[in-house]
Amino acid sequence: MNKIRAIVNNDNIPSPPAVAMKLLDLVNSPDACLADIQHVVETDPKLSARIIDYTNSPMMGAKRTISSVQQAVVVLGLRSLRLLSLSFSLVEQDDEEQFDFSKFWRNSLVTAIANKRLGGNRGEKADEDFLLGLVCNVGAIGIGCIYPDQLTSLEELHPQSREAKEQEFFEGNRYEIGSKLLAKWNFPSHMVEHLENYKGRDSDCKSLYIAELLTELVTSAKPDCSQMEFVRNECQEFLGCGEEEFHDTFNAICKEFREYESLFDVDESVDSCISIEELEQRAKEAMFKLSLGLETELQKVSEEKEELKSSVLNDSLTGLKNRTAYDIHLRSALDYHQRKRKGLSLVVIDVDHFKSVNDTLGHAVGDAVLRQVAETLHATLRKHGTVYRYGGEEFAAILTDCRQTDVEHVAERLRSAIEAREIQELGERNHVTVSIGACYIAGEDHPQNDVFERADRALYEAKESGRNRYIIHSTSEIVHG
């Protein structure tokens, strides 16, 4: 119990976001009304967009297009809106160095979907089943933030073996830890009690136990036939599922997960299972490869493929992504922008008077300048977007999900960071500056070439007006800095 208490009280465990804490207060308040929930949701633009997207999704089957939070409130109702908003806001935690929140919430989303479906409830109770599935493994956050090595080894075990190991090490399990964290965060008392009394296979809540097993299958990169057979047998024993019903349930969970992916902004690049038939095929292929002793060779081929991919997409001088990677990423970013109507900016950066550096000090010094400029750009932009070496002394950066003020802030940070960088190879001169041009687009569609031409035009104007400055072209105005 001392270890559990130490985990729950440790300051390194991140609390839910502020908007989630406000929603928890409203969930627990018998006096909360729709207007209260609507006000909290509307203070968070991202949460508002997700609520509207969810209400318009096939899962809700809305008869008309919902365009505001106020309309979504009417469709969803008080209880569903509170629980759904809480679910969306919880997933907004950023990855910590010691814990992979992206993977955690991705897996938790599958468990939430499965628990809601297997619970067989409707309306408010179904939404509670969803939220319970979403947070049932929250104790793993506590373990991972304080004992990351132990969590890594625990995640490799079968669920029943894992629970025994947790009991041995912590004198409790992740569900007990999770219940205490939920209590600390003011979750509804019945949900805290449910998790506190949850015993996995020996629990009365068989739907949550099966939901966790199905999550292991859906998210498994290398499923095996014995694992599938075990889950199939457990479903048959505890839920009375025949073969056909098991297949239908599994496929429905996979389909619904793909519908939820974009709403929750989970990592869509991860290769998740799309059907039971695909999973069975993967398992058979894995068994075949293993029986032929090809596992080591396949790993070697995979590593060589990654090295080749890296060499094709990386610039050898600066270590940044290169022009090829830029072209791929910009196409992808524009597609995302056109689908989601999120703000997007292309930023083009050019080193001022670089030709004179090469002409007077030589190409070796010029290369050193480019490497240090690239290093500064990457370090400054790391949390905002990706920087590429476009060619020569020109660099490019792509910012997604941004506002125009964000672009102005980033452009000034890049400009001032380069100006402040001391480059010893330049001797007494020891500084360079950059000119920056950016194109910002909000809701409108633009072809890839047009976006670059507008950013390049802004760069030209920045150079013509004196260098060491930025100019941003947006739909409605030109911003100088």
C-alpha positions as CSV (number, residue, x, y, z in Angstrom):
1,M,0.0,0.0,0.0
2,N,2.9,2.4,0.6
3,K,3.9,2.1,-3.1
4,I,0.4,2.8,-4.2
5,R,0.1,5.8,-1.9
6,A,3.5,7.0,-3.2
7,I,2.3,6.7,-6.8
8,V,-1.1,8.5,-6.2
9,N,0.5,11.4,-4.3
10,N,3.5,11.9,-6.6
11,D,3.6,15.3,-8.3
12,N,5.1,13.9,-11.5
13,I,1.7,12.4,-12.5
14,P,0.0,14.9,-14.7
15,S,-3.6,15.8,-13.7
16,P,-6.3,16.0,-16.4
17,P,-6.4,19.2,-18.4
18,A,-8.2,22.2,-16.8
19,V,-11.2,21.9,-19.0
20,A,-11.6,18.3,-17.9
21,M,-11.4,19.3,-14.2
22,K,-14.2,21.9,-14.8
23,L,-16.3,19.2,-16.5
24,L,-15.8,16.8,-13.7
25,D,-17.2,19.4,-11.3
26,L,-20.2,19.7,-13.5
27,V,-20.6,15.9,-13.9
28,N,-20.8,15.7,-10.1
29,S,-23.1,18.7,-9.7
30,P,-26.9,17.9,-9.5
31,D,-27.5,21.6,-10.3
32,A,-25.5,21.7,-13.5
33,C,-27.5,22.7,-16.6
34,L,-27.0,22.6,-20.3
35,A,-25.9,26.2,-20.4
36,D,-23.1,25.5,-17.9
37,I,-21.7,22.6,-20.0
38,Q,-22.1,24.7,-23.2
39,H,-20.1,27.6,-21.6
40,V,-17.2,25.3,-20.6
41,V,-17.1,23.6,-24.0
42,E,-17.1,26.9,-25.9
43,T,-14.0,28.1,-24.0
44,D,-12.0,25.3,-25.7
45,P,-12.2,25.7,-29.5
46,K,-10.7,22.2,-30.1
47,L,-13.2,20.6,-27.8
48,S,-16.1,22.6,-29.5
49,A,-15.0,21.4,-32.9
50,R,-14.8,17.7,-31.7
51,I,-18.3,17.9,-30.2
52,I,-19.7,19.4,-33.4
53,D,-17.9,16.8,-35.6
54,Y,-19.2,14.0,-33.3
55,T,-22.8,15.2,-33.5
56,N,-22.5,15.3,-37.4
57,S,-20.8,11.9,-37.6
58,P,-22.5,8.7,-38.9
59,M,-22.5,7.4,-35.2
60,M,-25.1,10.0,-34.3
61,G,-27.1,9.9,-37.5
62,A,-28.1,13.5,-37.3
63,K,-30.9,14.5,-39.7
64,R,-29.5,18.0,-40.3
65,T,-26.0,19.5,-40.2
66,I,-25.0,20.8,-36.8
67,S,-22.9,23.9,-37.0
68,S,-22.7,25.2,-33.4
69,V,-22.1,23.9,-29.9
70,Q,-25.6,25.2,-29.0
71,Q,-27.2,23.0,-31.6
72,A,-25.0,20.0,-30.5
73,V,-26.2,20.5,-26.9
74,V,-29.8,20.1,-28.0
75,V,-29.1,16.9,-29.9
76,L,-26.9,15.3,-27.2
77,G,-28.6,16.2,-24.0
78,L,-27.2,17.1,-20.7
79,R,-25.7,13.8,-19.4
80,S,-24.3,12.6,-22.7
81,L,-22.8,16.0,-23.4
82,R,-21.1,16.1,-20.0
83,L,-19.6,12.6,-20.4
84,L,-18.7,13.0,-24.0
85,S,-17.0,16.3,-23.4
86,L,-15.1,14.8,-20.5
87,S,-13.9,11.9,-22.7
88,F,-12.7,14.3,-25.4
89,S,-10.9,16.6,-23.0
90,L,-9.1,13.8,-21.1
91,V,-7.2,12.7,-24.2
92,E,-5.6,16.2,-24.5
93,Q,-2.5,15.3,-22.4
94,D,0.8,15.7,-24.2
95,D,3.4,12.9,-24.2
96,E,5.8,13.0,-21.3
97,E,9.4,11.7,-21.6
98,Q,8.6,8.8,-19.3
99,F,5.2,7.9,-20.6
100,D,3.7,7.4,-24.1
101,F,0.3,9.1,-23.8
102,S,-0.5,8.7,-27.5
103,K,-0.3,4.9,-27.3
104,F,-2.1,4.8,-24.0
105,W,-5.1,6.9,-25.2
106,R,-5.2,5.0,-28.5
107,N,-5.5,1.7,-26.7
108,S,-7.9,3.1,-24.1
109,L,-10.2,4.4,-27.0
110,V,-10.5,0.8,-28.3
111,T,-11.4,-0.4,-24.8
112,A,-14.0,2.4,-24.4
113,I,-15.6,1.5,-27.7
114,A,-15.6,-2.2,-26.9
115,N,-17.0,-1.8,-23.4
116,K,-19.8,0.5,-24.7
117,R,-20.8,-2.1,-27.3
118,L,-20.5,-5.2,-25.1
119,G,-22.4,-3.5,-22.2
120,G,-25.5,-3.5,-24.4
121,N,-26.8,-0.3,-22.8
122,R,-28.3,2.8,-24.5
123,G,-28.3,6.5,-23.8
124,E,-26.6,7.8,-20.6
125,K,-25.6,4.4,-19.4
126,A,-23.8,3.6,-22.7
127,D,-21.9,6.9,-22.4
128,E,-20.8,5.9,-18.9
129,D,-19.7,2.5,-20.2
130,F,-17.6,4.4,-22.8
131,L,-16.0,6.7,-20.2
132,L,-15.3,3.7,-17.8
133,G,-13.5,1.9,-20.7
134,L,-11.5,5.1,-21.5
135,V,-10.2,5.4,-17.9
136,C,-10.1,1.8,-16.7
137,N,-6.3,1.6,-17.3
138,V,-5.5,5.0,-15.9
139,G,-3.5,3.4,-13.2
140,A,-0.9,2.5,-15.8
141,I,-0.2,6.3,-16.1
142,G,0.8,6.3,-12.5
143,I,2.9,3.2,-12.8
144,G,4.6,4.5,-16.0
145,C,5.4,7.9,-14.7
146,I,7.0,6.6,-11.5
147,Y,8.2,3.1,-12.5
148,P,8.6,3.2,-16.3
149,D,10.9,0.2,-16.5
150,Q,8.4,-2.0,-14.5
151,L,5.5,-0.8,-16.7
152,T,7.5,-1.8,-19.8
153,S,8.0,-5.3,-18.5
154,L,4.4,-5.6,-17.3
155,E,3.0,-4.7,-20.7
156,E,4.7,-7.7,-22.2
157,L,2.8,-10.1,-20.0
158,H,-0.6,-11.8,-20.4
159,P,-3.3,-9.8,-18.5
160,Q,-3.7,-12.4,-15.8
161,S,0.1,-12.8,-15.3
162,R,0.4,-9.0,-15.3
163,E,-2.1,-8.6,-12.5
164,A,-0.2,-11.1,-10.4
165,K,3.1,-9.3,-11.0
166,E,1.5,-6.0,-10.1
167,Q,0.1,-7.5,-6.9
168,E,3.5,-8.8,-6.0
169,F,5.4,-5.5,-6.7
170,F,2.8,-2.9,-5.6
171,E,0.7,-4.9,-3.1
172,G,-2.2,-3.9,-5.4
173,N,-2.9,-3.6,-9.1
174,R,-3.3,-0.9,-11.7
175,Y,-7.1,-0.8,-11.2
176,E,-6.7,0.0,-7.5
177,I,-4.2,2.7,-8.4
178,G,-6.5,4.0,-11.0
179,S,-9.5,4.2,-8.6
180,K,-7.5,6.3,-6.2
181,L,-6.3,8.6,-9.0
182,L,-10.0,9.0,-10.2
183,A,-11.0,9.8,-6.6
184,K,-8.2,12.4,-6.4
185,W,-9.4,14.0,-9.7
186,N,-13.0,14.1,-8.4
187,F,-14.5,11.5,-10.8
188,P,-18.0,10.3,-10.0
189,S,-18.0,8.1,-6.9
190,H,-19.7,5.1,-8.5
191,M,-17.0,5.0,-11.2
192,V,-14.3,5.1,-8.6
193,E,-16.0,2.2,-6.7
194,H,-16.4,0.2,-9.9
195,L,-12.7,0.4,-10.7
196,E,-11.7,-0.2,-7.1
197,N,-13.7,-3.5,-7.1
198,Y,-12.7,-4.6,-10.6
199,K,-10.8,-7.9,-10.6
200,G,-10.4,-8.6,-14.3
201,R,-11.5,-12.2,-15.1
202,D,-12.9,-12.7,-11.6
203,S,-14.9,-9.5,-11.7
204,D,-18.7,-9.2,-12.1
205,C,-18.1,-6.8,-15.0
206,K,-17.4,-9.3,-17.8
207,S,-17.9,-6.7,-20.5
208,L,-14.9,-4.7,-19.4
209,Y,-12.7,-7.8,-19.0
210,I,-13.6,-8.9,-22.6
211,A,-13.1,-5.3,-23.8
212,E,-9.5,-5.3,-22.5
213,L,-8.8,-8.6,-24.2
214,L,-10.2,-7.4,-27.5
215,T,-8.1,-4.2,-27.2
216,E,-5.0,-6.4,-27.0
217,L,-6.0,-8.0,-30.3
218,V,-7.1,-4.9,-32.2
219,T,-3.8,-3.1,-31.3
220,S,-1.5,-6.0,-31.6
221,A,1.3,-5.5,-34.1
222,K,2.1,-9.3,-34.1
223,P,-1.0,-11.3,-33.1
224,D,-0.7,-15.0,-32.7
225,C,-3.2,-17.8,-33.2
226,S,-3.2,-18.9,-29.5
227,Q,-4.0,-15.4,-28.3
228,M,-6.9,-15.2,-30.7
229,E,-8.2,-18.6,-29.7
230,F,-8.0,-17.6,-26.0
231,V,-10.0,-14.4,-26.6
232,R,-12.6,-16.3,-28.7
233,N,-13.1,-18.9,-25.9
234,E,-13.4,-16.2,-23.2
235,C,-16.1,-14.4,-25.3
236,Q,-17.9,-17.7,-25.7
237,E,-17.8,-18.5,-22.0
238,F,-18.7,-15.2,-20.5
239,L,-20.8,-13.5,-23.2
240,G,-22.2,-16.6,-24.9
241,C,-20.8,-15.5,-28.3
242,G,-20.8,-17.9,-31.1
243,E,-18.2,-17.8,-33.9
244,E,-20.3,-15.6,-36.1
245,E,-21.3,-13.2,-33.4
246,F,-17.6,-12.9,-32.2
247,H,-16.6,-12.0,-35.8
248,D,-19.4,-9.4,-36.1
249,T,-18.6,-7.8,-32.7
250,F,-14.8,-7.6,-33.5
251,N,-15.4,-6.1,-36.9
252,A,-17.9,-3.6,-35.5
253,I,-15.4,-2.4,-32.9
254,C,-12.7,-2.0,-35.5
255,K,-15.0,0.0,-37.8
256,E,-16.2,2.2,-34.9
257,F,-12.6,2.8,-33.8
258,R,-11.7,4.1,-37.3
259,E,-14.6,6.5,-37.0
260,Y,-13.4,7.7,-33.6
261,E,-9.8,8.1,-34.7
262,S,-10.0,11.5,-36.2
263,L,-12.4,12.8,-33.5
264,F,-9.9,12.0,-30.8
265,D,-6.8,12.9,-32.9
266,V,-5.1,9.6,-32.0
267,D,-2.1,8.6,-34.1
268,E,-3.6,7.4,-37.4
269,S,-0.2,6.5,-38.7
270,V,-0.2,3.3,-36.5
271,D,-1.2,0.2,-38.5
272,S,-4.3,-1.0,-36.7
273,C,-6.4,-4.0,-37.5
274,I,-9.4,-3.5,-39.7
275,S,-11.2,-6.8,-39.4
276,I,-11.0,-10.2,-37.8
277,E,-10.3,-11.8,-41.1
278,E,-7.2,-9.5,-41.5
279,L,-6.1,-10.3,-38.0
280,E,-6.3,-14.1,-38.6
281,Q,-4.3,-13.6,-41.8
282,R,-1.7,-11.7,-40.0
283,A,-1.5,-14.4,-37.3
284,K,-1.1,-17.1,-39.9
285,E,1.6,-15.2,-41.7
286,A,3.5,-14.6,-38.5
287,M,3.3,-18.3,-37.6
288,F,4.5,-19.3,-41.1
289,K,7.4,-16.9,-41.0
290,L,8.4,-18.1,-37.6
291,S,8.3,-21.7,-38.6
292,L,10.6,-21.0,-41.5
293,G,13.1,-19.2,-39.3
294,L,12.7,-16.0,-41.2
295,E,12.1,-13.7,-38.3
296,T,15.8,-12.6,-38.0
297,E,16.1,-12.0,-41.7
298,L,12.9,-10.0,-41.9
299,Q,14.1,-7.8,-39.0
300,K,17.3,-7.2,-40.9
301,V,15.4,-6.3,-44.1
302,S,13.2,-4.0,-42.1
303,E,16.1,-2.2,-40.6
304,E,17.8,-1.8,-43.9
305,K,14.6,-0.5,-45.4
306,E,14.4,2.1,-42.6
307,E,18.0,3.2,-43.2
308,L,17.3,3.5,-46.9
309,K,14.1,5.5,-46.2
310,S,16.1,7.8,-43.8
311,S,18.9,8.4,-46.4
312,V,16.3,9.2,-49.1
313,L,14.4,11.7,-46.9
314,N,17.3,13.3,-44.9
315,D,19.7,16.0,-45.9
316,S,23.2,14.7,-45.4
317,L,24.8,18.1,-44.6
318,T,22.4,19.5,-42.0
319,G,20.6,16.3,-40.8
320,L,17.2,18.0,-41.5
321,K,14.4,16.5,-43.6
322,N,15.1,17.3,-47.3
323,R,13.2,18.6,-50.3
324,T,11.6,15.2,-51.0
325,A,10.3,14.9,-47.5
326,Y,9.0,18.4,-47.7
327,D,7.0,17.7,-50.8
328,I,5.5,14.6,-49.2
329,H,4.6,16.3,-45.9
330,L,3.2,19.5,-47.6
331,R,0.8,17.3,-49.7
332,S,-0.3,15.5,-46.6
333,A,-0.6,18.7,-44.6
334,L,-2.8,20.3,-47.3
335,D,-5.0,17.3,-47.5
336,Y,-5.5,17.4,-43.8
337,H,-6.2,21.2,-43.9
338,Q,-8.8,20.7,-46.6
339,R,-10.5,17.9,-44.7
340,K,-10.5,19.6,-41.3
341,R,-10.4,23.3,-42.2
342,K,-7.5,23.9,-39.8
343,G,-5.1,26.8,-40.2
344,L,-1.9,26.0,-42.1
345,S,1.2,28.0,-42.9
346,L,4.3,27.4,-45.1
347,V,7.3,29.4,-43.9
348,V,10.3,29.9,-46.2
349,I,13.6,31.0,-44.6
350,D,16.7,32.3,-46.5
351,V,20.1,33.1,-45.1
352,D,21.0,36.7,-45.9
353,H,24.1,37.4,-48.0
354,F,25.1,33.8,-48.0
355,K,26.9,34.0,-51.3
356,S,29.4,36.5,-49.8
357,V,30.2,33.9,-47.1
358,N,31.1,31.3,-49.6
359,D,33.0,33.8,-51.8
360,T,35.1,35.4,-49.1
361,L,35.5,32.6,-46.5
362,G,35.1,29.4,-48.6
363,H,32.6,26.6,-48.9
364,A,33.8,24.8,-45.7
365,V,32.7,27.9,-43.6
366,G,29.5,28.1,-45.7
367,D,28.7,24.5,-44.8
368,A,29.4,25.2,-41.1
369,V,27.0,28.2,-41.3
370,L,24.3,26.1,-42.8
371,R,24.7,23.3,-40.2
372,Q,24.4,25.8,-37.4
373,V,21.5,27.7,-38.9
374,A,19.7,24.3,-39.4
375,E,20.4,23.3,-35.8
376,T,19.0,26.6,-34.5
377,L,15.9,26.4,-36.7
378,H,15.2,22.8,-35.6
379,A,15.7,23.6,-31.9
380,T,13.5,26.7,-32.1
381,L,10.7,25.1,-34.2
382,R,10.7,21.7,-32.6
383,K,7.4,22.1,-30.7
384,H,5.6,24.0,-33.5
385,G,6.3,22.2,-36.8
386,T,8.9,20.6,-39.0
387,V,11.8,22.3,-40.7
388,Y,13.3,21.2,-44.0
389,R,16.3,22.1,-46.1
390,Y,14.7,23.2,-49.3
391,G,17.9,23.7,-51.2
392,G,21.1,25.8,-51.0
393,E,20.8,28.3,-48.2
394,E,17.0,28.1,-48.2
395,F,14.9,26.3,-45.6
396,A,11.1,25.7,-45.2
397,A,8.8,24.9,-42.3
398,I,5.3,23.6,-42.3
399,L,3.0,24.6,-39.4
400,T,-0.4,22.8,-39.0
401,D,-3.4,23.5,-36.7
402,C,-2.2,27.1,-36.3
403,R,-3.6,30.6,-36.2
404,Q,-2.1,33.6,-37.9
405,T,-0.8,34.9,-34.5
406,D,1.0,31.6,-34.0
407,V,2.8,32.1,-37.4
408,E,3.8,35.6,-36.4
409,H,5.2,34.4,-33.1
410,V,7.1,31.5,-34.7
411,A,8.5,33.7,-37.5
412,E,9.8,36.2,-35.0
413,R,11.3,33.5,-32.8
414,L,13.1,32.0,-35.8
415,R,14.4,35.4,-37.0
416,S,15.7,36.4,-33.5
417,A,17.2,33.0,-32.7
418,I,19.3,33.1,-35.9
419,E,20.3,36.7,-35.3
420,A,21.5,35.8,-31.7
421,R,23.4,32.7,-32.7
422,E,27.2,33.1,-32.6
423,I,29.0,31.3,-35.4
424,Q,32.7,31.1,-34.5
425,E,33.7,30.1,-38.0
426,L,32.8,33.5,-39.3
427,G,35.5,35.2,-37.3
428,E,34.8,38.8,-36.2
429,R,31.6,38.9,-38.1
430,N,30.3,35.8,-36.1
431,H,26.6,36.3,-36.9
432,V,24.2,35.8,-39.8
433,T,20.6,36.9,-40.3
434,V,17.7,35.4,-42.2
435,S,14.7,36.8,-44.2
436,I,11.4,35.0,-43.8
437,G,8.4,34.8,-46.0
438,A,5.2,32.9,-45.0
439,C,1.8,32.0,-46.5
440,Y,-1.0,31.5,-44.0
441,I,-4.3,29.9,-45.1
442,A,-7.3,29.3,-42.9
443,G,-10.5,27.8,-44.4
444,E,-9.7,28.1,-48.1
445,D,-8.4,25.5,-50.4
446,H,-5.0,26.1,-52.2
447,P,-2.9,23.9,-54.6
448,Q,0.6,23.1,-53.3
449,N,2.4,25.3,-55.9
450,D,0.2,28.3,-55.1
451,V,1.0,28.0,-51.3
452,F,4.8,28.0,-52.0
453,E,4.6,30.8,-54.6
454,R,2.8,33.0,-52.1
455,A,5.4,32.2,-49.3
456,D,8.2,32.8,-51.8
457,R,6.7,36.1,-52.9
458,A,6.6,37.2,-49.2
459,L,10.3,36.1,-48.8
460,Y,11.2,38.2,-51.8
461,E,9.5,41.3,-50.3
462,A,11.3,40.7,-47.0
463,K,14.6,40.7,-48.8
464,E,13.7,43.7,-50.9
465,S,12.6,45.7,-47.8
466,G,15.9,45.3,-46.0
467,R,16.4,41.6,-44.9
468,N,16.5,40.3,-41.3
469,R,12.7,40.4,-41.1
470,Y,9.6,38.5,-41.9
471,I,6.5,39.1,-44.0
472,I,3.4,37.0,-43.9
473,H,0.8,36.8,-46.7
474,S,-2.7,35.7,-45.4
475,T,-6.0,35.8,-47.1
476,S,-6.9,39.2,-45.9
477,E,-3.7,41.0,-45.0
478,I,0.1,41.3,-45.2
479,V,1.9,41.3,-41.9
480,H,5.4,42.8,-41.5
481,G,7.8,42.0,-38.7
